[in-house]
Amino acid sequence: MFGRNAAESKPLRRAFGDVTNTNRQNFNGKNAGKVEKRNAGIVIEQRAQSRVRTNQEDARMRDVDILDNRDDIEVVPVRHQSIRSGTELTAEQKQRLDDIDERDSDDILCVTSYVNDMFEHYFQKEPMTSPNPEYMKQQGFINARMREILVDWLVDVHYKYKMVPDTLYLTINTIDRFLERKEIERSRLQLLGVTALSLASKYEEIYPPTISDLVRICDNAYTETQIVDMEFEILGKLNYNITVPTSHTFLVRFLKAGHANRKIVHYSIYLLDSTLQCHDLLQFLPSQLAAAVVMIARTKENRYPWSPTLQKCTNYTEDEVAVVAEAILAVRSVDKSNVDAVERKYSRDRFGRVAGTHFSL
């Protein structure tokens, strides 16, 4: 569906800063006291296994090629409900809390004096900047399968240009929020994807690809003028609201709170990348997905799945996060061998060759 001829790569940038916290004492091992189990605060109509659709309807690709002259879609005001229960820690759990920012107190780039305020703001903002998970029902010419193929192609392009992770996550968020507001025909879906990548790279990258690069990676399917015009259309629909907290934003913070070693970092970002293609997982907020992949990765490394410090940092209990983790694992059980960009990416040494790893809780 999409071409894969990428232009010359730009200089390599690191995917992560120092998020391991490995020189801190680890209170989160198997022998540590468990976070007190509580009733999950997530209200979900169906359990994780039932969320995986067969996509039989989505498999019927529609060959419609008409001008996109329909009225804009009315944005449904009902959005995600936060699962942050604010459950209080016990006195014993509070004694095991770790100040994850203590070692960085002298580093001005870590903004330790107000980093907690920043993330509290992100938690408050994410329900407003996450797409409505039901938006695909209002799209007449595309479906979840087409979105999956588009994201798979964008993962390839993103990797070939060696962009930072935030660019990819902002790209997908931009696509979904635009589709929530505007019906688009199939022939313009790749144009939307490459233009969203252009906007995100200008926002996040030091060396964003040029417009001519973007035309080339689309096999000249679109002109430079079409991409520029689409940039204005996207920004107009989003009211120029590009600053959004993505699941990757939360992941870096949660990995630090969980004293992640390099293996857990690789597992977590691999799992999180794999969630991007699945439209069904849009029902969860970015912070929920980030917390869930950390839990899965910690379990794989034989650590206790959750900890008092993680509960304090995320304000999610172990039971609450487990529901989201189950949904991610259920989605991963579906065969997606025909969209394998994430698997190919994480089969490389740079990412610890974690592709194909079996995960469970």
Secondary structure, 3 states (H helix, E strand, C coil): CCCCCCCCCCCCCCCCCCCCCCCCCCCCCCCCCCCCCCCCCCCCCCCHHHHCCCCCCCCCCCCCCCCCCCCCCCCCCCCCCCCCCCCCCCHHHHHCCCCCCHHHCCCHHHCCCCHHHHHHHHHHHHHHHCCCCCHHHHCCCCCHHHHHHHHHHHHHHHHHCCCCHHHHHHHHHHHHHHHHHCCCCHHHHHHHHHHHHHHHHHHHCCCCCCHHHHHHHCCCCCCHHHHHHHHHHHHHHCCCCCCCCCHHHHHHHHHHHCCCCHHHHHHHHHHHHHHCCCHHHHHCCHHHHHHHHHHHHHHHCCCCCCCHHHHHHHCCCHHHHHHHHHHHHHHHCCCCCCCCHHHHHCCCHHHCCCCCCCCCC
